[in-house]
Every structure is written in C-alpha cells, then in structure tokens.
Amino acid sequence: MSLNPAETAATSRELHALRDSLLLADAPIESALGYQPGGLAEVLDIEASPIEVWRTRDYLVALAEREGIAVPPFSRLSDSMRPQAQRWFGRWEVPAV
C-alpha cells in the first residue's frame, strides 16, 4: 500500500488541517507519541514510516474528538482503509488521550 505523489500531498494536507484545528502545542503531542522535537512535523509531511503516519492520525483524531472538534475526512487514511493498512504494516498502538 503505497501512495503516489498526489495522494501523499493530499494526505499531508489532511493531517496538517487536523493538527491545525487542535489548540495544543506540538511538544505534548510529540511527547505522547514518543517523538523527538520536530518528529511530528516529519510525520505530518509524510516523511516517516506509514505506521507512524497512521498512529499519529489516530492520536490526532482522538484529541479532536475529545475536544469536540470536527474531524475532516481523509482520502487515504480513512477508517475503511484501516484493515488494508493493518494487513500491510501490522497493528499499531495509540496512546490514550
């Protein structure tokens, strides 16, 4: 399961839009996900492993839902794509929000 350049750009835009909707600094998100400073930016720019992209997506969705923030639709990281992603990459753990 790989993304072409247009899908990669769209996925990055979708993740950035979700991240930008949250009223939280990067540092607590990076800490919760176990990233070094700047690690969140790498994931949002799709410069990390696919499993980290999915894990970060799920964590950001959980944060947004907790705060009552609408979650924008995802073109490739949709819930319907999760089973296929888990077949390709394995399961991932998402920290509690």
Number of C-alpha atoms within 10 A of each C-alpha: 10 9 12 9 9 9 13 16 13 16 21 19 16 21 24 16 14 22 23 11 15 15 10 11 10 15 15 11 21 17 13 14 19 12 16 10 13 11 19 24 15 15 23 22 17 18 15 14 12 17 18 21 22 22 19 24 23 18 20 21 21 18 21 20 13 10 11 9 14 11 17 13 12 16 12 16 17 11 13 9 13 14 12 12 19 13 10 13 14 10 14 12 13 17 14 9 13
